[in-house]
């Protein structure tokens, strides 16, 4: 491997380590309680190495949030992909989103700190580019197939996305282990109500 290739691999490894340690710290203590000095100490790199990859703490958090959203997206796509029919894909994907979003690290970064750190508009744009886009595509397919009555899909996608995000936030404060099961059952009834008669 050339010297350039070795340096590129080292830079990528440093970036991955910074993201992994930042995610761990943000998960454990929240964005506001973590300093860049702690991040570089945990990653075993210098502040200069961090600034080579990120302009600052907010940009580092944005990259962590993108990784978390991609992880949730992969989980949702995996659950949906286990079904051949569009309805099964939608319902399984929605259930998996709820399960994934209630994991403490994912929930804190994606639903609590994400909007607070980046601002509502920037956070919504990132959400639109990830999970909301997939939800819109799934609903569009169901409308096209006649499974859901013809209607504008954007409002429906926003309503469902908001309901699932709110449910995930509520589940994070719940102390009853049965609440995830009850919430999933309520989601199933809500989705069933969308189907054409």
N, C-alpha and C positions, 0 to 999 in steps of 0.2 A: 504494500500500500504506500502511496506517495505521502510526503510530509503534509501536503495540502489535505489529503484524505484523512490523515490521522487527526489533524487540527479540526476538521469539520466534524469528525466523529466525537472528539472531545467536547466541542462546543455543544453538540446535540445532547451529549450525556449530561453536561452541566445544566442545560435547560431542563431536561427531564427531572434531574435531581431537585432543582429549584421548584419546579411545579409540584413534585411529590411532597416535599417538605412543607411548602406553603399550604398545600391542601390539608395536610395533617394538622398543621398549626391553626389554620382558619377553622377547621372542623372542631378541634378541641376547644378553642377559646373565642372564636369569632374574629372577624376582620379587624375591628377596632382595638382589640387587645393584643394584637401581634405587631411587632416592630420589624423593620427590614433587617436590623442587626440580628434579631432572633432567627430570621429566615436564613441569612447567609451563614450564621453559626451552625444551624441545624444541617444545612446543605454542605458545610465544609468548604465554602468558597469565599472569595472577597466581595466587597460591595461593588468593586469595579466589574467583576464577572457578572453580577446581577444586572448592573446598568448596561452591560454589553447586550443583554437580551431584552430588558424591560426598562421603560422610561421611569418607572417608579412603582410604588405599592399598588396603585389602582390598576395599572396595566398588567401587573403580575396577577392580581385578583381576577381581572377579565379573562386572562389565559386559563386560570384554574377553573373559572366558571364555564368556559367553552369546553374544557375537558370533561367536566361533570355533565354538561348538557349532552355531549357526544356519548358518554357512557350510558346515560338514561335513554338516549335515542337508540343505541345498540340493543339495550334490553327490550325496549318497546318493539323494535323491528324484529327481534328474535321471537318474541311472543306472538306477534302478528303473523310472522312468516310460517309459524307452525300450522296455519290454517290456509286452506285453498280458497274458501269463499270470503268475499269482502266483509260480510257481517261478522264472521268469526274473527277476521283480522282486526276490525274496529274494536270489538268488545274485549278481545284479549289484549290488544295494545293499550286500551284505556285502563284495564285492570293492572297491567304491568306498570304503567306510569304511576298509578297510586302506590303500588308496592315499592317501587324504586324511590319515589319522591319522599316517602316516609322514612327512609334510612337516614339516621341523624346527620351524617356528613353531607349527604346530597341535599337534604332539606334545608340545612342551615345555609349552605353556600348558594344553592339555586333559588330558594324561595324567600329566605329571610335577608341575608346580607346582599344578595344580588341586586334587588331593587333599591336598597338603602345606600349601597356604595356607588352604584353606577347611575342612579336616578331612574325613575320610572320609564322614561322614553327610551333610554339606551337599553335597559333591561328588556323592555317589550320587544324592541327590534331584535335582540338576540333570541328571545323566546320564539318570535315569529320565524326566524331563520332556522330554528331547530324543530322542536316538538309541534308547534302550532302549524307549521307548514305540512308536516306529515298528517296531522289531524284533518286539515283542510283537504288534502289529497284523498284521504280515506272517505270523507263525507261526500266529496264530489263523485267518487266512483259509485257510492251507494245511491246517490240521487240519479246518476246516469243509468244505473241498473233498475231503477224504480223501486228499490228496497225502502228508500226514504222518499216521501212525496217531494215533488219538484218545489224548490224554494231557494232563495239566496243562501249560499253556503257560508259566506264570511260571518254573518251574525251568529249562526249556529255554532261554528267553530270557536268563536270567541266566548260564547256562553258556556260551552262544554269545557274549554280550556280553563276559564275562570273558576268554574265549579270544581274541577279536579284540583287546581292549585289551592283553592280555599279549603277543600277537604283534606289535602295533604298537610296544610298548616294546622288545621284543627286536630288532626291525628297526632301531630307532634306534641301537643299538650295533653293528650288523652292518657289516662292511667289504666284504662280498661283494655286488656289485650283483645277483647272481642270487637272493639270498635272498628278495626280494619275490615273484619269480615262483614260487619253491619254496613259499613260505608260502601264496600264493594257490592253488596246486595242492593243498596239504594241506587248506586250507579247503574247496575244492570236494569233495574226497573225504569230509571230515567231514560236509558238508551232504548229499551223496548218500546217506550211510548213514542219514539220517533218513527217506528216502522209503519209502512203503509198498511192499511187494513186489508 
